[in-house]
Amino acid sequence: RLLTAGVRGLPHYAPLRDFSTFALRPRRAAPDPAIREAGDADVPELAEFLARALAQRNAAPVWSVDALRSAAGLRQLVLREGGAITGCIALWDQRASRQAVLMDCPRTLAALRAPLNLAFAAARLPAIPARGERIEQAFLSLAATRDDCPERFVRLVRAGLAEAHRLGLAAAMIGVPSDHPW
């Protein structure tokens, strides 16, 4: 609301579209034989795939070969079918350079934190951290599939969550446009 309120001194901002962000709980999963971490030899093809797959999306980043190779904490997973990349997702662990810390929360939430965390654990949901506690999270990013295929997307998210679980993360964040098929 602040950005679109027309505050004097700020540039004019207008919403492009709604965007939904989800906090997902990492979990163990059987490996998908068609999905593996991208190697250095995969990066040029991955950059081309991302350029094609993201070309129609508003404000989508452009990932060059150099950017993919140099992004710290970026674990790129590729889905190959028939020898070609048909999907990708990256687990971007930025904890070495940026941290999310819970600084404060409403009193009611703080008072209910312990019983809620018991219920969340039973439901296999991420726990609410204590004040001042670092949130062990990473981002599922660079999500793209050929033809925006929801089935490929689900397979890639599962693989990303399994990698997050292997790293001991409490949550994996992902955002998608609210009107996207995913």
Disulfide bonds with the S-S distance in Angstrom:
none
